[in-house]
Amino acid sequence: MIKDIIAYIRNRRVLKHIVFWCLIYTFLVFTQSSKEPFWVIAIAKLSHLIPHIISSYFLAYWLVPKYLYSKKHLQFFIFGFISAYIICVFSRILMVHVAEPLFRVRPFEQEPIVEILTDWRKLIKGYFLNIYSITFLFLFVKLSLERVEEQSLNKEKTAIELKMLKAQLNPHFLFNTLNNIYSLSVINSPKTSESIGKLSEILDYVLYRCDQKYVPLSGEIMLLENYISLERLRYDERLEVTFTNNVSSHTKIAPLILLSIVENAFKHGAGEDSGSPKITIDLQQKDSTLTFRVFNTTANQPQKNANGAIGLDNIKKQLELLYPNTHTITIEQRENSFQVIITLKTTAYES
């Protein structure tokens, strides 16, 4: 029940503000050490609360965004000083000429407006410190909540972007692989069933085992081996593929990044080179740094395909989201070769 109430309040912006000021008002009333009747304290503190609210919203929603965020510091201090003076005077007038007549027995003397305007000492000691202590608390709470909401939105945005990137990548990979199997089936190759088996293993991993942000590197290596085996069935002896790896068995990595680089090498290396294409894949780890190098030969006049950069573009975006400031990607394109090298900081896990 309490959790439901908290969740409801969290999703209602106006209600959050009402709850905040109710808590402040309750605090002001019940922390007042006075022998006056409760209703007198309640009226007096209400007259204090109104200037608190005015100063808080003026500072948080106008003065700070308009001048402080835009680095207009001189204007900020000028308007801040003027507004603080006006609010303190208003608070004193509200107390002396509105609240006190409600509970004081007449006749009694009231400070004239002119005296209130010029009594700087009372305005500073009695009103400025009191009002702006609550105002700064309001500003702190507001900024803290905005920071939390911003971080939450950034996480949601990152998750959505990653899902969109994977949604773009997986059908791209599946489309190319099904084309390979179709080519084998057209000629009634006995390797068709073996290809389907390899594809089944790949899809099982892609669909059911890599739904986490980071997965064991061993699973990604097995995925690469299955994919390479599948492609070897298609290209037979004319394709030379070398895959070497030396990594820790307790390393985790973002899923499908390595596969997309390898898939890109097959598509635009072996797929466009009618000669004897070569692909070299090397995965090495030193401490927490992983280095992945994929080299492939290319045709003398490689085909220009607008969709050819889908894989590498996705890789760059995913690396930026998953490994900010902890990765590098180098692309080396020569007349007859293409190479991609990525390095990134990995995380370890308990087996």
C-alpha positions in Angstrom: 0.0 0.0 0.0 2.7 2.5 1.0 4.7 1.6 -2.1 1.7 2.2 -4.3 1.2 5.6 -2.7 4.9 6.5 -3.2 4.7 5.4 -6.9 1.6 7.4 -7.4 3.1 10.5 -6.0 6.3 10.0 -8.0 4.3 10.0 -11.2 2.3 13.2 -10.3 4.4 16.3 -10.5 1.9 18.7 -8.9 1.2 16.3 -6.2 5.0 16.0 -5.4 5.1 19.8 -4.9 2.1 19.7 -2.7 3.5 17.0 -0.5 6.8 18.8 -0.3 5.2 22.1 1.0 2.9 20.2 3.3 6.0 18.6 4.9 7.8 21.9 5.2 4.7 23.5 6.8 4.4 20.7 9.2 8.0 21.0 10.1 7.8 24.7 10.7 4.7 24.4 12.9 5.8 21.5 15.1 9.4 22.7 15.6 8.2 26.1 16.9 9.1 26.4 20.6 6.4 28.7 21.8 3.7 28.8 24.5 1.3 30.4 22.0 -1.9 28.4 21.1 -1.5 26.0 18.2 -3.8 28.0 15.9 -1.7 31.1 16.5 1.5 29.3 15.5 -0.3 27.8 12.5 -1.3 31.3 11.2 2.1 32.7 11.8 3.9 29.9 10.0 1.4 30.1 7.1 2.4 33.7 6.6 6.0 32.5 6.5 5.3 29.7 4.1 3.8 31.9 1.4 7.1 33.9 0.9 9.0 30.6 1.0 6.9 29.3 -1.9 7.2 32.5 -3.9 11.0 32.7 -3.5 11.5 29.0 -4.3 9.7 29.0 -7.5 11.0 32.4 -8.6 14.6 31.2 -8.0 14.3 27.7 -9.3 12.1 28.3 -12.4 13.0 31.8 -13.5 16.2 33.3 -12.1 18.5 30.2 -12.2 17.4 28.9 -15.7 17.3 32.4 -17.3 20.5 33.8 -15.9 22.7 31.3 -14.1 22.4 28.5 -16.7 23.2 31.0 -19.4 26.2 32.3 -17.5 24.8 35.8 -17.1 26.2 36.0 -13.6 26.0 39.8 -13.1 22.3 39.9 -14.0 21.7 36.9 -11.8 23.2 38.6 -8.7 21.4 41.9 -9.4 18.0 40.3 -9.9 18.7 37.9 -7.0 19.5 40.8 -4.7 16.4 42.8 -5.7 14.1 39.9 -5.5 15.4 38.8 -2.1 14.8 42.3 -0.8 11.3 42.5 -2.2 10.3 39.0 -0.9 11.7 39.8 2.6 9.8 43.0 2.7 6.6 41.2 1.5 7.1 38.6 4.2 7.5 41.2 7.0 4.4 43.1 5.8 2.4 39.9 5.6 3.3 39.0 9.2 2.8 42.5 10.7 -0.2 43.8 8.8 -2.1 40.5 7.9 -1.2 37.7 10.3 -0.7 39.5 13.6 -4.1 41.3 13.5 -5.7 37.9 13.4 -4.4 36.8 16.7 -3.2 39.9 18.6 -5.5 41.7 20.9 -6.1 45.4 19.9 -5.0 48.0 20.4 -1.3 47.3 19.5 1.4 49.1 17.6 2.3 48.1 14.1 5.5 48.9 12.3 4.8 51.4 9.5 5.7 50.3 5.9 8.5 52.8 5.7 10.2 51.3 8.8 9.8 47.8 7.3 11.4 49.0 4.1 14.5 50.5 5.8 15.1 48.0 8.7 17.8 46.0 6.9 19.0 44.3 10.1 15.6 42.7 10.8 15.0 41.9 7.2 18.3 40.0 7.0 18.3 38.3 10.4 14.6 37.6 10.7 13.6 36.9 7.2 16.3 36.4 4.6 18.1 33.6 6.4 14.8 31.9 7.3 13.2 32.2 3.8 16.2 31.3 1.7 17.2 28.3 3.9 14.0 26.7 2.7 14.4 28.1 -0.8 17.8 26.5 -1.2 16.5 23.3 0.2 13.8 23.3 -2.5 16.3 24.1 -5.2 18.6 21.2 -4.0 15.7 18.7 -4.0 14.5 19.9 -7.4 18.0 19.6 -9.0 18.6 16.2 -7.3 15.3 14.8 -8.6 16.0 16.2 -12.1 19.4 14.5 -12.0 17.9 11.2 -11.0 15.2 11.5 -13.7 17.8 12.5 -16.3 20.0 9.4 -15.4 16.9 7.2 -15.6 15.9 8.7 -19.0 19.5 8.2 -20.3 19.4 4.6 -19.2 16.1 4.1 -20.9 17.3 5.9 -24.0 20.5 3.8 -24.1 18.4 0.6 -23.8 16.1 1.6 -26.5 18.9 2.6 -28.9 20.7 -0.8 -28.3 17.4 -2.6 -29.0 17.0 -0.7 -32.2 20.6 -1.4 -33.2 20.2 -5.1 -32.5 16.9 -5.1 -34.3 18.7 -3.7 -37.3 21.7 -6.0 -37.1 20.1 -9.4 -36.5 17.7 -9.4 -39.5 20.7 -8.2 -41.6 22.8 -11.2 -40.5 19.9 -13.6 -40.9 19.1 -12.4 -44.4 22.7 -13.0 -45.6 22.9 -16.4 -44.0 19.6 -17.6 -45.4 20.8 -16.5 -48.8 23.9 -18.7 -48.3 21.7 -21.7 -47.4 19.4 -21.0 -50.4 22.3 -21.0 -52.7 23.3 -24.5 -51.4 19.7 -25.8 -51.7 19.4 -24.7 -55.3 22.2 -27.1 -56.3 20.9 -29.8 -54.0 24.2 -29.7 -52.0 24.5 -32.4 -49.3 25.9 -29.6 -47.1 22.4 -28.0 -46.9 21.3 -29.9 -43.8 24.6 -29.2 -42.1 24.2 -25.5 -42.9 20.7 -25.6 -41.4 22.1 -27.2 -38.2 24.8 -24.5 -37.8 22.2 -21.8 -38.4 20.0 -23.4 -35.8 22.8 -23.2 -33.2 23.5 -19.6 -34.2 19.8 -18.5 -33.9 19.5 -20.4 -30.5 22.4 -18.3 -29.2 21.2 -15.0 -30.7 17.6 -15.3 -29.6 17.9 -16.9 -26.2 21.4 -16.5 -24.8 22.5 -13.0 -25.6 19.7 -11.0 -24.2 21.9 -9.5 -21.5 23.9 -6.3 -21.7 27.1 -8.4 -21.3 27.6 -12.1 -22.0 30.5 -14.6 -21.5 33.1 -14.2 -24.2 33.3 -18.0 -24.5 29.7 -17.9 -26.0 30.7 -15.2 -28.5 33.7 -17.3 -29.6 31.5 -20.4 -30.1 29.1 -18.2 -32.1 32.0 -17.0 -34.3 33.2 -20.6 -34.8 29.7 -21.7 -35.9 29.4 -18.8 -38.2 32.8 -19.4 -39.8 31.9 -23.1 -40.3 28.7 -22.1 -42.0 30.5 -19.8 -44.4 33.2 -22.3 -45.1 30.5 -24.7 -46.4 29.5 -22.0 -48.9 32.9 -21.0 -50.2 34.6 -24.4 -50.1 38.4 -24.5 -50.6 38.7 -21.1 -52.4 38.3 -19.2 -49.1 41.1 -19.2 -46.6 40.0 -18.4 -43.0 42.2 -18.3 -40.0 40.8 -17.8 -36.5 43.0 -17.5 -33.5 42.2 -16.5 -29.9 43.9 -16.2 -26.6 41.5 -14.9 -24.0 40.4 -15.4 -20.4 37.6 -17.8 -19.7 36.1 -15.4 -17.1 35.6 -12.4 -19.5 32.3 -10.8 -20.4 31.6 -8.6 -23.5 28.6 -7.0 -25.2 26.9 -9.5 -27.4 27.1 -9.6 -31.3 29.7 -7.0 -31.7 32.4 -9.4 -32.8 30.0 -11.3 -35.0 29.0 -8.2 -37.0 32.6 -7.4 -37.8 33.3 -10.9 -39.0 30.0 -11.0 -40.9 31.0 -7.7 -42.6 34.4 -9.2 -43.6 32.7 -12.2 -45.2 30.1 -10.2 -47.1 32.4 -7.5 -48.5 35.6 -9.6 -48.6 34.8 -13.2 -49.7 31.4 -12.2 -51.1 32.8 -9.6 -53.5 36.1 -11.3 -54.3 35.8 -14.0 -57.0 39.4 -15.0 -56.6 40.9 -16.6 -53.5 39.8 -14.4 -50.7 41.6 -14.5 -47.3 40.1 -13.7 -43.9 42.2 -13.5 -40.7 40.5 -13.2 -37.4 42.5 -12.7 -34.2 41.2 -12.2 -30.7 43.7 -11.4 -27.9 43.4 -10.4 -24.3 46.0 -8.7 -22.1 44.8 -8.1 -18.6 41.4 -6.4 -19.0 42.1 -5.1 -22.5 40.6 -7.1 -25.4 41.9 -6.6 -29.0 40.0 -7.9 -31.9 41.5 -7.8 -35.4 39.6 -8.8 -38.6 41.5 -8.6 -41.9 40.1 -9.5 -45.3 41.2 -9.2 -48.8 39.0 -7.3 -51.3 38.4 -7.3 -55.0 40.4 -5.0 -57.2 37.3 -3.0 -57.9 35.1 -3.6 -54.8 31.4 -3.1 -55.3 29.8 0.0 -53.8 26.8 -0.9 -51.7 24.9 1.7 -49.8 23.9 -0.9 -47.3 27.4 -2.2 -46.8 28.2 0.1 -43.9 25.2 -1.1 -41.8 27.3 -3.5 -39.7 30.2 -1.1 -39.0 27.9 1.8 -38.3 26.0 -0.3 -35.8 29.3 -1.4 -34.2 30.5 2.2 -33.7 27.1 3.2 -32.2 27.1 0.2 -29.8 30.7 0.8 -28.7 29.8 4.4 -27.9 26.9 3.3 -25.8 28.4 0.3 -24.1 32.1 1.3 -23.8 32.2 5.1 -23.5 35.8 6.3 -23.4 37.0 2.7 -22.9 37.3 1.6 -26.5 39.0 2.4 -29.8 38.1 1.3 -33.3 40.5 1.6 -36.3 39.5 1.0 -39.9 42.3 0.5 -42.4 41.2 0.3 -46.1 43.8 -0.4 -48.8 43.6 -1.2 -52.5 43.2 -4.9 -52.0 42.5 -5.3 -48.2 40.3 -4.1 -45.4 41.0 -4.4 -41.7 39.1 -3.5 -38.6 40.7 -3.4 -35.1 38.8 -2.7 -31.9 40.2 -2.6 -28.4 38.0 -2.3 -25.3 38.0 -2.8 -21.6 36.3 -6.0 -20.5 34.7 -7.1 -17.3 35.2 -10.3 -15.4 32.7 -12.6 -13.9 32.6 -15.6 -11.5 32.2 -18.9 -13.2 
